[in-house]
Amino acid sequence: RVAESHGARELIAVATSAVREATNGDQFITRAAEEAGVEIDLLSGIEEARLIALAVSVRHRQSNWRQSLVIDIGGGSTELAVMKNGEPTTLISFKLGAVRLTEQYVKSDPLGEKQLRRLRSELREVIAHRAPEIEAARIEACYGTSGTINALAALSLRRRLAAVGGRMARRRLEHSLTLAELRAINEELASYAPEERVRAAQLNRQRAE
């Protein structure tokens, strides 16, 4: 009904990591078709990475960069795509979503040093076997999507504007972060308790967790 109220002539519904791995994923898709009349296309992780990459390419006219990397951090998985002249050449899907990792490794918040080391070790171990492909691509620019990355970009933008007395527009434009800035924000947020992330970093409560 919402889609129809906006004049949509076709409804395309897709499901990603949560439904891919749910024990009742097939039942969910069947019930959606029977009770709501919605046919859901269950995407593989690789197809999800491909579609995200193409969307970013269109949005940012990525052909300006010969070699680039697209990263999307979801709740259950993280998708990467190496792009050449705006076309995906390497597609990767890791089971490294923000919610999944939180449930598996975060036993206290803020994280203890031991938990943080274990989490980072797991990330490196999983990513390591695909890292040579990405390094060989000689990436010139990296594009991040998803709520997690947008939250980090918004935090960075707010701080830069505050430093010069500016205000953030209601509709935020794209924002660039340096690797050094991203690392600094990562270390800072890891040291905060959830309430501190909400107050000091101005993250919404869901992202703060």
C-alpha positions, 0 to 999 in steps of 0.5 A: 500500500505504501508503494502504491501510494507513491505511484509504484507500478512494480514492487521488487522485494529482496532478502539478504543475510538474515533470511539466507541463514534463518532456519525458517527462511523458506517459510518466511518467503512462502508466507510473504507470497501467500499472505502479502502477495509479495514475491521475495528474491533471496540474494546470495552474498555475491549478488548482494555485493554486485548490486551494491557496487552497481548502485554506488557506481551509478550514484558516484559516477565511479568511472572517474576512478580506475580502481576502487573498492566498495564496502557495505557493512550489514548486520549479518554480513559485509560485502566488498566489490573491487571496481574497475572503471565503474564495473565490478571485477571481484565480488566478496561476501564475508559473514562479518556483520556488525550484529553477528560480531557483537553477539559472538564477541562482545561480552561487555561494553565497553569492550575489554582489551582481551575481547577487542584483540580477539575480535580484531584477530578474527576479522584479520583471519577471515579477511586474510585469504582474500586480501591479496586480491584487493591489494593487487587491484591497487585501489585508488578510492574506497566507497562505503555504504550502509548505516554503520558507515554513514554513522561514522561519516556523520560523526566526522562531518559534525566534528569538522563543522563544529571546529569551524562553527558550521552546521550540518544540513538536514540532507547530508551530502557525501563525506570523505574520511581519511584512514587515520581519522577512521582509525582514531574514531574506531579507537575512541568509540571502542573505549566508550560505554553505550551511553557515552556513544549516544551523548558524546558521539551523538550516535542513535541508541541502536547504532551506539550498541 
